[in-house]
Amino acid sequence: MSDVVALLRAELGDLVDTTDAARDAARADRSGHAAPARPLAVVHAEAPEHVQTTLRIASATGTPVVTQGARTGLAGAANAGAGEIALSVRRMTRVLEVRPDDLLAVVEPGILNAELNATLAEQGLWWAPDPASRDIATVGGNIATGAGGLLCAKYGVVRDAVLGLDVVLADGRLVSMGHRSVKGVTGLDLTSLMIGSEGTLGVIVRATLKLRRLVPGDVCTVAATFPDVRSAAAGSAAVTAAGIQPAIMELLDAASLEAIHAHLRLPRPTPGASQLTVQTDGPAARPEADAIADVLRRVGGTVAITHDRAEGERLLAIRRAFHPSLAAMGTTLIEDVSVPRSRLPEMFDEIARIEHAYGITIPTVAHAGDGNLHPNFVFSGSEVPDLIWRAADELFRAALRLGGTLTGEHGIGVLKSRWLADELGEDQWELQRRIARVFDPQGILNPGKVFGPR
């Protein structure tokens, strides 16, 4: 192993970091899970050539490589451990090109989502994916996990906003995938295959992104309170059934609302109450908000509406404070399942059943506009107790029974790999493993993640 580090140092010099502090940090993301031992070294790539050099050495020596960005993931997908190289692309932050006429930008993977949009806003443009972690998560990480966010019900997820990728393969070759045109169906869609692959197929070093124009117009926000979470979920389903397309529709259950109010030192909410926050934008924002308010009143919501953009952002700040509020309560296993939107009420019934069966509280928020729920398990200590894993197992299986999926945006990583075959079925699971071996015959890219041992 010392020979591998020596080879890296000979080629990359000071970009190779072997300090205990750097290697310790590389063991963990924000999932609460950490690799049991330190990686060999952290390579701080600053250009595609540095990534290529690292992978050529890794391929020649059979050394595993784990690609990292800001390490804000929630599935343990970027945690690097014993005998592995942590390959950080966080320093690759350049915006290489912006084309307002073609509505595209070419960027490096280490730039933060929010920083990219601040740069694009100067030209009246934006990149639509809007994860709650936008201020701290990288664009490369967004792509690698197939991230979503608050705005995806109307504006789509990362998969809808990427035109092409430059990817370094396991043997160090640089491959350009996709296109700069809006349409393009030549050959297999390898760009889409890379999105959400969690570092198992290659290392993204450039991304060609599909942009939108910032269109002036109203932003209206509807806040509706319901006596219980099932009623709030039924309210969100009613909005969807009415054919109205809000930009944002977020649901907070009672436990989440209590935690946030305590964390922000707000007056305590009504016990048991849940909140639905809906935002509309664009030229039709006002009539759409009024129509949504009418729908929510008809299904029992107590509704307030504002046409003030700043007040709307203050209301959404309550939703965005969810994760910090839970972090103050203990260690959190932040989960991520999706179900068809019409079945959100049933999924909340299942969560209530599991809470009762295991004697625990599962604070849950949902991107209700697209059926994506984030149930959270709070516990003491650094290791997830067996009781929590058993409750999570029931929750995952309930989502699958309702026609849903194990993950809507966080990815599989290491935490959910044991359930992957349950959703895919044995034939598809094996087919996906074979595809990964085509890209990475030695199995050196993020081994043990997503598919388990290869």
N, C-alpha and C positions, 0 to 999 in steps of 0.2 A: 504493500500500500504506500509506503514511503517513496517507492519508485514512481508511482502515479503522480504524487504531489510534486516530485522533482521534475517530471516531464512537463507538468502544467506550469511550474515556475520558469522552466527554461524557455517556454514559448510565450507565456503571458505575464511574467514578472510580477509586479506589484498588484495586478488584478486578482491574484490568488491570495486569499485571506485564510490563515490557519489559526487565528487567535481563538481562544476558548469562547470569548464573548460572541463572536460571529458564528461559530459553529453551534453554540447553544441556541442562539436565536433562530437558526435555520431548522431546528428540530420541530418547530410548532407553528401552526396558524392560529386562527381565532376560534377554532372548533372546541377547544379545551383538550384536544388530543395532542400528544407529542410523541415523536419517535423515542425509543428507550435509550439511544446513544447518539453521540455526535457524528455528523458526516466527516469525511476526510478533510474537506476544505470547502470554502465558498469562493466561487469564481464570479467576480463582478464584471460581467460583460458590458462593454461600452459600444460595441459595433457588431454587425453580423459576423465579421471575420473571427471575432473572439468566441462566438458561439460555435462556429465551424471548427476552430482549433480544438476547443474543449471536447466536442463530440468525436473528432477524429482520434484523439488520445483515448477517450473512453471506449470507443469501438475497438481500437487496437489492443487495449488491455482488458476488455470485458468488464469495465467498471460501470456500475449503475449511475445514472444522472437523474436528478430531480430538479425540474425547472421551477423557479420561484419569481414572484413579482413583489407585491407589497405584503404578502403572507396574510391577507385578510380573509382567506377562504374559510368555509364552515364545514368542510367534510374531511379534513386531514389529507387532501390530495397533494399538497405541496410540501409536506413534512419530509425532511431528509434525515437519514439515519446512518448507522454504522456501515462503513465500506462504500458510501455513496458520495458523489460530487453534488453539492448544491450549486446549481447554475442560476445566478440571479441576473435578470434582465431589467432590474429596477432603474439602472442608470441610463437606459436607452429611452430617452424621453423626447426626442425631436419630433416636431411636426414638419415633415419633409415637403409637403405640398398641400395646398388648398386650392381647389378649382370651383369657385362659385358658379361658373357657367355650366359645369358638369355635375354640380352638387356632390363632390367627392373630396376626400382628404386622404393623404397617405401619411401614416404615423408609425412611430416605433412603439413597442409593446409596453414600455415602462411608464408612459405618461399616465397620470391620474385622470379618471373620467371627468371630474369637475374642472381640472386644469385645461383639458382639451376643450371643453365647452366654453370656458372663459375666453380662450383664444379664438374659437370659432365665432363667438358672439360679436367680436369686433368687426366681422364681415357679414353680420346678419344671418349667421348659420348656426346649426346645432346638430349634435349626434343624439338620436332619440333615446337609446337605452339609459335607464335612470334607476340603477340599484340604490337601495337605502345607504349603501356604503360608498356612494359616488365620490365623496370627499377624500376617501382613503384607499380606494381600490383602483387598480390599473386597468387600462383598456385591454392589454394582453390577458389579464386574469378574467376580465369580463368575457372575452372570447373563448378562453380555454374552458370555462365552466358553463358557457351558454347562459349567461346571466339574464335576468329580466328586470324587475323593478316596478315602481309605482305607476309608471306611464304605459306599461306594455299592453294594457287592455285596448288602448286606442292606437298606439304607435308601434307596437310590436316589440319583440325581444331582440337580442344581439344577432341571432340568426337572420333576421330580416334587415339588418343594417350593415352587413359586411359584403363587399363585392369580391374581394380577393385577398390572398395571404401569401407572403413569402415565408417559407418554412425550411428550417435546417433539419434534415433527416438524421437518423441515428448514426449513419456513417460519415456525416459531415457535409453531404451534398446540399446545395441550396436550390430549392425548387419554388417556382412562382406558380401559384394556383389561382384560378378565377379570372377576372377580367375587370376592365374599367368601364365597360358599357353597362347600361341598365339591364339589357338582356344578354344571355349567353348560355347556350346549352351544348357546347362542344364537349363530347366525351362525358365521363362520369364526373359528378359534382364533388370533387375532392375538398373544395373549400368548406362546404357544409359538413363533410365528414370530420374535418379538423375542429370545427366549432363544437365545443362541449366534450372534446376528447381528453381533457385534463392532463395534457403532457405525455400521453402514452403513444402518440404517433409521430411527434416531431416538436420542434421549438419554433414558435412564431417569432419572427424578427421584424416584420413589417406588415401593416394591415391597410388595405384600401377600403375606406369606409363610405357608406352611403349616407349623405347628409340631407337635412331638411332646412328650409328657410324659416327664420323667425318671423312669424306673421303677426302684425299688430292686431289686437282685438281684446275683447273682455276676457277675464278669468273670473268665474263665479264658483263659489264653494257652498255646498250644502252639508250641514252637520245634523244628523238625525240620531236621537237616543231611543233605544228600545228597552223594554223591561227585562229581556233575556237575550242570550246570544242566538238562540234559534230564530227568534223573531227578526233579529238584525240580518241573519243569513237569508231568511225568506224575503226580507226587504231588498237585499242586493239581487236575489234571483228575479224578483219582480221587475226591477229596473232593466235587467238584461232581457227579460221576456217582453218588455214594452218596446224594445227595439231602439232604445236611446243609447248612444255611445259616449259615455263620459271619458275624460282623459285619465282620471284617477278614481278608484272606488276602493277604499280601505276600511277594513272591519277590525275593531278592537273588542275582545271579549271582556267580561267583568274583571277578571284577575289582571289582565293587561292594563286596563284603565286604572285600576286601583294602584298598581305599581308605578305607572307613569305619573299619576297625580301626586303620589308620595315623593317620588324622585324630584319632580319640578316644584314641590311645595305648593300645589294647587289645592283648592277646597276638595274635600273627599267627594267622589261621585256617589250617586244613588246606589246603594247596595244591590248587586245583581245586574245592574244596567250595562248594556253594551252600546257601542257607538259606531255609526257608519258615517264616514267622511267621503263626500263625492265632489269632484271638481270637473267643471266643464271649461272649454276654452275655444277660441276662434270666433268667427262671425256669428255663430248660432249659440254662443255660450249662455246668454240670458234666457232665451226660450227653452233651451235644453235643461237648464238648472230649474226653471219653474216647473217643467214637466216632471222632472225627477222628484222634486219636492212634493208634487201632487201624488205621485205613485207611492212615495214613502208614507205620506199621511194616511192614505187609504189602507195601508197594511199595518197601521198602528204606531208609526213613528212620531215622536215629538221633534218638529223640524225647525231649524233656523237656517236662513240663507243670507249670504253676503255677496255683493258685487265688487267688493274692495279687494284688490289683488293682495295687498299687504296683510289684511286680516285673514285671507285664505291661507297664506303661507304660515301665519301664526297657528292656525288650526292644524295644518299639516305637520308643524313642528312637534305637536303632541305625538303624532304617529311616529315621527322619526326618532323620538326620544325613547322608543320602546326598548331597544337593546341596551342602552346605557342604564335604564331603570332596572332591568333584570340583572345586569352585571353587579349592581349594588346589593343584590339579594343572595348571591352565592355563585357557585359554578353552574354554568348553563350549557345544556345540550340543545343546540338550536336546530330544530328539524324543519323539513321542507317537503311537503307532499302536495299533489294537485289532484282535484277531482273535477268532473264536469260541473259547470256552474249551477245547474239545476239541482245538484246533489249536495251543495254546501250545507243545507240544514241537516241532512242525514249524517254528514261527516262530523258536524258539531255534536250530534246525538252520540256518535261513536266515541268521541273524545270524552263526553260526560260519563259514558258507561265505563270507560277505562279509568277515569279519575276515581269513580266510586269503587271499582273492583280492586284498585291498588292503593287506595287511600292517599292519593296525591293530588296536587293541583297542577294543571297543565296550561299556563297562560298562552293564549293563542291569538295571533293576528293573521289577517288574510288579505291578500290582494284579491278582493272579492270580485273585481271586474273580470278576472280570468280563472278563478277557482283555485288559486295557489294559497295554501295555508302554511303558516309557520308555528307549529306547536313547540313549546319550549319546556324542557324538563330542568328544574332547578334543584341542586343538591349540594351537599358539603363535601369538601375534599377534592382531590385531583383525578380520582378514578371514578368512572361511571358505575354506580352500584348495579348489581344484577337485577334488582327490582325494576330499576329504570329501563334497562335493556329489554326486560320482558314486557313492560308496558309499551315501549317503543315498537317492539315486534308486533304487538296487537294493533297498534295504530297504523303501521305500514300495511299490514294485511287488510285492515279495514278499508284503506284508501284503494287498494287494488280491487277489492270486492265491489267497490262502487264505480269501477271503471276508470280509476285514476292511475297515478304513477308515484314511484318512490321519491322523485325529486323533480321540481319544476324549474329550479334555477341554481341550486347550490352545487349540484353534481353528486357523484357516488363516492369518490375518494377512497379512503380506507374504511370509513365508518359504516358505509352501507353496502360494501361489496358482497357481504354474505347473503344479501337479499336479491342481488341482481338477477340471478337465474330464475328466481320465483316470478319476477315480472316478465322477463324476456322469453322464458321457456328454454329447454335444453338446446334445441336446434339453433335458435337465434343467438343464444349465448355462445355456443361453440363457433358459429359463423363469425361473430364479432371478434372472438379471440384469434381466429385465423387471419382476419383482416389486420389486426394489430401486429401479428407476426410478419406479415408482408412488409409493413413499414419498418419493423424493428425485429429482425430475425434473431438477434441475440437476447432480446428481452431486457435491454439495459435502460429503457426509458420508463421512469417512474414505476419500477417493479413493485408488485404487491398492491397497487392501487387499481381501482375500478374492477378489473377482471380477476383479482387475486393473483396467486403465483402463476406464471406463464411457462 
